[in-house]
Amino acid sequence: MPIPEYLKAHKSAVKAYRQDLLRSSYPYLPVLDELLSFTDTAGEMDLGLVDIPAELIKGTKSSGRTKAFASNFMPLLEENSEFAAKWCTLYQSHLKEGIREPVIACEFMNSYYIIEGNKRVSVLKFSGAVSVSGYVTRILPAPSDTEEYRIYQEYMDFYRVSSINTIYFSREGSFKRLCALMGKDFAEPWNEEERSIFSSCLLHFAEVFRKKKGEKLSITEGDAFLTYLSIYGYKDMLEKSSSELKEEVAKLWIELEALPEDRQVNLVLKPRTAEETIEETLSGTADPLQNASAVLQSASNVLLKKLFPSESRLKTGFIYYRTAETSGWTNGHDLGRMHLENSLGDQIETFVYDGAESDDDALQLIEKAVADGCQVLFTTSPRFLGASIKAAVCYPKIKILNCSVNAYSGHLRTYYGRLYEAKFLVGMLAGILTDTGQVGYVADVPIFGASAAINAFALGVKMVNPKARIHLVWSMEKRWSAGTSEESYDLLKQHFDSLHISHVSGRDTISPRTSGEPYGLYGRKEDGPVLLAAAIWHWGKFYQRIVQTILNGKWERTAPERLGDSINYWWGISSGMIDIIYSKTLPRRTRQLTELVKHQIVSENFQIFSGELRDQNGVLRCQEKEALSPADIVRMDWLADNVEGGIPEMEELTEEAAAMAEIQGLHTGKVFL
């Protein structure tokens, strides 16, 4: 007579069996031998006695007993079978003294398959066991150029030093990031205390995550845990109560929903004009007269605010990298802040928080800004993306915007400019003016948007000078950034001399302290560089429009349609946020030609990345009569076929550049979080 527990287990098996059939899935235990018949392997490794996470036991090594179990390891055979009697005996033994004999298993790609002990696993899984003791042999996969293999290789390196097998990720680089968040070197061995604390923290988090039905998200538990640590940190996690942890995970949930690949960065390519706003309103389903009335009322409210400004002004904070005096990038944003003040006057009050060089610095300044009553915060560097997301989770009522591109986050918005549009025009000028057919290009850091700017410049040169070559160097590569800025410039000068380069596209920003250093497009003359044109940022145009949207109460109307999607303002020349300036020495006809093409870009009659485009290896990146999508342009990680030079590896960059590339770099194609 079977015990009631077997009947429950059997019922669970039948349910799983039927669900698998409805999904057209295999309804029995997966068989490793069958999987390996289609896969190359590279040997075996004895792991010894291991606590195997029960949820990672996926199937059986051979097909001998596989049809006795459903895919969830519950028993399928009838209650009057000999198998059922043995299962019941084992279950009763487990209740009295526990199952002590280890199973024998194989591990392949972070999944475990039982060689001996299938019934023991079935009983333990039914009883809710977290782990199963077993002697494990790892079957090594053959090397391959796939993300799946690279993640597993990273896991094996992690396991070698930590002996932790309870966490796994779906994204490359996550194990290294986990160690960094814990304050450990990736190759540093773990001691028993570190393993114990980590396991307790992970278990503490997993309990909350599972209660919120985290398994329904398209991420691993490890992905969720890593995101949690990136926001709240690892230190003192064990000291948090279950209610504290539950509250923190609840705040974080929108970020966890934003992790899967089907979530989108909504690229807002241009600001709404007044005409578009009215047209959108009138195109609705409501009565046109009512809509027109709403438009007039909105315009009236704006006018009243200007005529009779409120005593309560919108406090807007700017978080700066270094200072406006020491950073050309920050100097440009500070000019934008001044433009904002001048344009909106008494409606706003701006605050500067500068000197930040790291995420921790930025987070401290953000907290100070919040304490000062700032309602809107602009964190003006991609370096501060992590701090911005952390703050946005902790302060959901504060509107936070980070200056970066292609970052998924459901809590804050990001903004950047399509600098490549102006770079294309500058490239045209370089192609016209060069008398050697050799043009230089100085880039900074290989982050999102950098390749688009380089390639647009190269295509601009090619349009007017098909045989010209662009010679690319990265100013923040170690070999060019040794010593002082003057010494670095001398190294570049010698390099360009050896290549007979006549014109160079240099830095796009310049700080007051280095105003003597060439920037923009300059000609290389014997008596020194001559500035000819430059792509410029006009951040004030963006800040004015965004803050005005908030003042008008229209901020929420631009929220993403789907929960978890992100908004990234990515404006170009048409918005005034990006532009080009010329030297008076340029020939008038040359400038007219450039302005003509600029007008075509603004009117959207010409797309820069369209038609047949090939990379340095001759690979076709865009078909004739087609155009790259905005997402393809943002994430561009290749260089055009007329560019000499490449994208540097992380180890070739300076420490500062590598830190930025780690956040928004082209190397992995990843996005933050």
N, C-alpha and C positions, 0 to 999 in steps of 0.2 A: 504494500500500500504506500504510494508516494506521499511525502509530506506536503503540506500546503505551499511551502516555499517553492517546490519544484513546479507546481501548477502555475504559480505567479511568474516564474522564470520562463516557463514554456509559453505562457500567454504573451509575454513580452517578445519572445522570439518570433511567434507567429505574426504579431503586429509588424515587427521590423521586416520580416520576410515579405509581407504583402505590400508594404510601403516601397520596398526596393523594386518589386515587380512593377508597381505603378510608375515608378521613375525610370523603368527600363535599366535598372542597376542589377549587378550580380547579387543574388540574395543570400549567398553563403559567405563563409570566411574567405578573404583573399588568400591566395596561395603564392608564397614568395618564389618558389621554383618556377612557376609559370610566368611571373613578372620578370625574373632574371633571364628567361629564355629570349627576351626581346632587348636585353640590356647588357652592355659590356661591363665587366668588373675588373678590378685591379688588385685582387688579393683579399686576405682576411687579417683581422687583428683581434686578439683575445683581450677582452675587457675585464675578465674575471667576474666576481660576484657583484652584482649591481642591483640597486633598487630601481626597478623599471616603473615609470609612471603608467598607471593602469590605462589612462586614456590614450597612450601611445601604442598600446598593444593592438595591432590592427588585424592580424590573421595568423595563419599557420605556415610552417616552412614547407610541408609537403601536403599532398591532396588526400592522405589516408583517411582522416576523420573530419574533413572540412564540412561535409554536408550534415554532420550531426549538430551543427551550430548555425544560427542565423548570423548576419554580419555584425551584430552587437554582442556576440559571444554567448548569447543565451541559448539553452538547449531546444532543439527542434524535434527530437525523437519522442515518441508517445510515452505516456506515463507508465505503461505496463511493460516497457522494454528493460532489458538488462542494463542498458546505459543509464536509464532513469534511476534504477536502484543504486548504482555506483555513485551517481551524482548526489543522491540523498544521503548516502553513507558519508561521503566526503564533506557535505555541508554540516552534518551533525558533529563530525569530528572537528570541523573548524570552530563550531560554537563552544565545544568543550575545551579544546587545548590549542586551537589555532593551527593553520597550515604552515608548517615550518620547513618542509622540504622545498628547496628552490626549484623553479622551473628551468628548462634549458631553452635558450632563444637565440635568434639572430637579429641584428639591427642593421637596417639598410635605409639610408636617407632619412634618419630620425624616426623611423617606424620599426616596431618590434614584431617578430613573427615567431610563434612557439614551435619548438621542435618536440619537446616533451613536457606535458603538463597542461593541456588544453582545458581539462575539466577543472583543475585547480584555478586557472584564470577565470573560468566561467563562474565558479562559486565566489571567488574574491570580488569580481566585478559586480555580481548580484548583491553581495554584502556591502558594497560601497567602499571597498578598499581603495586607497589613494595610490598605492604602489604594490608591486609584486616582486619578491626577491627572486633573482635568477642569474644563472651563469650565461654570459652573453658573448657572442662572437660578432664582431662588426664586419660586414661585407663592404669593401671599399668600392665605390663607383669608379669607372674609368674617367680620367680627366676629360672635360668638355668645356667649350666656350659658351656656357649657358649661365644665366643668373641663378638658377636652381642649384647648379653644382658649386658656384662660387659661394653662395650662402652656406651650403653644407660644409665646404672646406673651412669656412670661417668658424662654423660650429665645432668642427673637429679640433681646430686650434684652441678654441675656447674651452672645450671639454678637457683637453690635455692638461690645462693648468688649473681648472676649477673643479673637475669631476661633477659638474652640474649638468643634468640632462632633463631638467624640468621646464626649460624655457627655449622657445624657438621663434624665429622671426620670418617675415615674408619679404624683407627688404635687405639688400646687400649693405654691409657696413654697420648693421644694427648691433652686433655683438661687440664691436669695437666701441661704439657709442655708449653701450651699456656700461662697459668698464670705465670709460671716461667720466660718466655721470656718477659712478661710485668712487671716483678718485683713484682708480687703479690703472696701472699700465697693462695693456692687453696681454703681454707675454709674462706678466708677473704671477707666480704660483699663489694659489689661495691656501690659507690655513683652515683648520677645522672650525674655528670661531667665525671666520668670514663666511664659510659655507653655511653654517647654521643660521647666522643672522640673515643672510640673503634668502635662504629657503623660507624662513619665517615671514619675511617681508613679502615675498612673492605669494605665499599662501594667504597672508592677511589680505592682500589686494585681490587675489583670485576669488575669495569668498564673496567679496562685495561685487566684483565684476560678474560673477555667475548669477548672483541674485537679481541683477539688473538684466538678465538674459543676454549677456555679452556674446554668447555663442551665435546669436543671430546676426551679429555684425560680420562683415567680410574681412576680418582681420584675425590674427592669432592673439591669444592671451598675452603673449610676449610683446606684440606690437602695442597693445593697450598699456601694458606695464611700463614700457619704455617711454611712451608719451606722458604717462603720469609722472615719471621721474623727471622728465625734461621740464615739467611745469612746477612741481612741488619739491623736487629734490629727494635724495636718498637718505640723507642724514636725519636722524631722529624719527624715521618712519615708524619704527616699532613702538614708539611712545604714543602714537596717535590712537585714539579710541576708535571703535568700529563706527560710531556715529560721525566722528570727524572725517574718517576716510570715506564714508558713504557720501557725505556732503561734498567733499572734494571731487570724487568721481562723478557725481551728478553735474557739477559745474563743468567738468571736462567732457561730458558726453558728446557734445556737439563736435568737439575735436576728433573724438574717436569715430564718429559717423563720417567725418570728412576724410578719413584715411584711405578708404578704398579708391581704386583707380577710376571708378565711374563718377566720382565727385569731380566738379569742374571749377577751374578758375574762370570766372566770368570777366573777360577782358572788355572794359568799357573804353572804346577807342576814341571817343570825342565827347566833349561836354554838350549838354542839351542847350540849344539856343532858345531864345524866347519864342520864336516862331514855331519850333518843334514842340515845345511844351503846350502851346495853344492848340496845335494840330492834333497832338495826342489826346488832349482833353476833348476836343470836338469829335474825335473819331470813336468815342465810347458809345455805349448803348443807351445812355441816359438822354433826356431831352436836350437838344442843342442849346436852347435858350437858357436852360438851367446851368449847362456847362459854361456857356459864355458868361453868365452871371458869376460863376465861381472864379473864372479867370480874372474878371474885373475886380472882384473882391480881393483876390490874392494880390493883384497889382496895387490896389488901394492900401492894403495892409503894409506892403513894402514902403509905399510913399509915406504913410503915417509914421513908420519907424524912423524914416530919415528926417522927417520934419520935427518929430517929438521923440527923440531917443530916450530909451528907458535908462533909469539910473543903474539898473542891473546889467552889466556888460558881460558878454561871453568871454570867459577866461580861456585863453588858448596858449598851451605850452609847447615849446620846441626843445627837443632833446638833441644835443649836438655831439658829434664826434670831435674830440679835441676842442678847438676854438676857432672862431672866424678869423683870427689873426694867424693861426698856424696851419689851417687846412683850407685849401682852395674849394673843396667840396662844401665844407660848412659855410664858408664865406658866401657862396652862391645861395645857400638856403637862408642865410641871415638877410641877404638883400631881398629875398622873397618875403621874409617876415616883415621887413620895413615897408615893402609894397602893400602888404596886407593891412598894416596899420594905417597907411596913408589913404587907402581906398575905402576902408570901412569905418575909419574914424572912431567916434564915440560908441559904436556898437560893440566893439571888442576891446580886450586888453591882452597884450601878449607878454609872455614870460620866457626867458632864456635859461636853460639848464645845460651848461656846457662842461667840457673836460672829460667826457666819458670815452673810454678806449676799449671797454669790454662789456659783455652782457651784464655782468654783476654791477659795473658802474652805471650802466643805463637803467637797470632796475631800481637802484637806489635813487637816481634822479627822477624816475617816474613816480616813485612813492612820495618824494618830496613835492612834486608837481600836484599830485592828488591831494596831499595834505594842504597845499596852498589854495585848493579850490578850483583847479583847472578842470574844465568840462570837456575840452578837446585837446588831444595830444598828437603832435607829429614827431615821430622818431625818425630822424632824417638820414639814417644809414642802414644798409642791409645787415651790417654787423649787429644791429639791435633787434633783429627779427625775433630771436628766441625770447629776449626780455619783453618784447612787445606782446607776444602771445601769452606769456605768463601773466603779465599785468592785465591783459584783456580778460583773461579767465577770472582773475581775482577781483577786478573792478568792472563788472559788466555794464554799469551805467555810464562809464567814461567812453567817449568816442576816441578810439586810438587808430591811427593810420601809420603804417611803416613804409619807408621809402625803399621798396624792393619790388621784384617782379616774379610771377610764377610761384607763389607760395600759397599752399592750401591752409586756410584757417577759417573756422566758422565764427570766430570771435572778433576779428579785426579786419580792416580793409588795408590794401596796399596800393602804392602809387609809384609810377615811374614814367619816363618819357620815351617816345620812339625816336631816340637820337639818330638811329640809322638813316632816317629821312634826310636830316641835315648832312650826315656823313656822305651820303650819295652825292649831294650837290658839291661838297668839298672835294670829293673824288673826281668829279667832272673837271673842276678847276685844275686839280693836280695833273690830270691827263692832258689837258690843253697846254699847260705851262711848262711841263717837263721838257728839257732839251736832250736828255740822255735816255729816256724811256725807263728809268729806274726811279721808283718812288718809295720812300720809307713810311712806315706806320708804327707809332709807339702806342701800345695798349698797356693797360694797367694790370687787371686781375681777370682770369678766365671765369667769369661768372655769367649768369643768364643775361643775354643782351649784348655781351661783348663780341661774340662771333657775328651777330647780325650787323653790328656797326662796322666791323672789319670788312665783311663781305659786301656790304652796301657801298663802302668806299671803293673797294676793288671793282665792283660793277660800274660805278660812276667813272672810274678811270678807263675801264674797258670800252664803255660806250663811245668815247671820243678818241681813244688811243688803244686799239685792240692788241697791239704787240707789247705794251708796257707791262712791267712786272712790279709787284708790290712786295717789299721786303719787311716782314713783320718781326718786331722785337717786343718783349714784355718788360716794362720798366721795373716791375716788382719780382722779376726773376733774379735769383741770387747773383748770377754772373754780371748783371747790369746795375745792381743796386748796392754794390760794395762801396764803403767809404761815404763821403759827403755827396750831396746832390750835384755839386760842381764836378766831382770826380766821376760820378755816374754819367753825367752829360758828356764829359770828355771821352769816356769809353764808347758811348754811342756815336759821337762825332767821328772817332777813328774808324768805327765799323762802317758808317755810312760813306766815309771817304774811300774806303777800300772797294765799295760797290758802285762808286760813281753816281751816287744818289743826288739828284738835283733839288727835290722837294720832299718835305716830310710832314705827315700829319701827326702833330705832337699832342700834348695833354689838352683836354677840353676845359679844364678849370685851372685856375692859378690863384695861389694865396698871396696876400700883400707882401709877405716876407720873401717870396721868391719871384717877384715880378720881373726880374731880369732873365728868368729862364724862358726859352721859347715855348709857345703854345699855339694851338690851332694849326692851320696850314702855313708853313713858312718856307721861303726859298733859301737855299744855302749859298750865301755869297762870301767872298773872301773877307769882307769887313764885318761879317756877322750875319745872323739870321734876319730875314725880312718877313714880317707878318703880312699875309695876303688875305686870309679869310679864316673864319672859325665857326664851328657849330657851338651854339650857346644854349644854356638852360635858362628859362625864365620862370623860376618856381613861384614867383608872386602871382602869376596868372592862375596857376592851379590853386594855391592857397585861397585866393580871393573867391574863386567860384565855389570851392568846397564849403568854406565857412559861410558864404552867402546862402548856400543850399540849406545849411543847418539853421541859420537865422530865419529862413523862410518856412521852416518846418517841413521841408521836403526830403530830409535825410532818410526816413524810413521808407519812403516810396521807391527808393533805389535799392532796397534790400534784395538779396537773391531769392529767386522763386523757390528753390529747393533747400531744405534744411541741410546745412553742412557745406554748401557751395560757398565760394569766396568771391569777393569783388576786388578786381585789380584795375585801377584807373591807369590806362596806358595811352596817353594822349600824344599827339604829334604836332606837326607844324601848323595844322589848321586851327589848333586851340590857342596858339601863341605861346605855349609852354616850351616849345623847341623852335629855334630859328637859326639863321646864319647871318653873320656880319662880314662885310667886305672892306678891304683896303681901298683907299682912293686911287692907288697906283694901278689897280686892275684895269685892263682895257674895257671901255664902255660896252662894246659888243659882246665881250666875254661875259660880263655881268648880266647883260640883257638875256643871253642864252640861258644862264643859270636861273634867272628869275622866271623865264618862260617854263622851264621844267618844274620849278617849284610850284608854279600856279597849277600845272597839270597834276602834281601830287596832291595839292590841297583840294582840288576839285574831284579827286579820285578817278581821273581819266588815265592815270599812269600808275602802275604798280611796280615797285622796284624789283621785288622778287617774283618775277613772272617770266614765262617763256623758258626755253631750254637752259637749265643751269646744271653745271657739273662741278664736282669737288676736285681736290688735288689729285685724287686717284682715278679720275675719269668717271666716277659713279654718277649717274644721272639722278639729280636731286629734285628736279622739277621738269615736267613735260612741256613740250611746245604747246602754246595756247592754254596753258594752265597757270595758276598762281599759288604760291605757298599760303597756307592759312596763318592767321595771327599766332596760333599756338605753335605751329612749326617754326615760325620766325623767332619767337621768344626762346624756344628750347634748342635752337640751332647749335649744333656741336661739331660742325664741319667748316672747312675753309674753301673758298673759291679756287678755281683752277689757275688763276693768275697770281696767287699769293705764294710767296716763298717763306717758309717757316711753319711752325706748328703750334699746337696748344700745349703748354708745359705741363708736366706731371706735378703732383703735389710736392714731391721731395725737391723739385727744382725751384720752388717758390720761397720767398722770404717767409718768416714766421707769421708776420702780419697778413700777408697775402693768402697764405695757406689757411689761416683762420677764417677769412672771408669765403674762400673757395669751399671750405668744409660746409658752410651754411648754404651758399647759393651757387656752388660750383658746377661746371659742365662735365666733370669727370664721370660721375655716376648717373647723371641725368635725373637725380632725385630732387624732390622738393622737401621743404622742411616739414618735420613731423610725418 
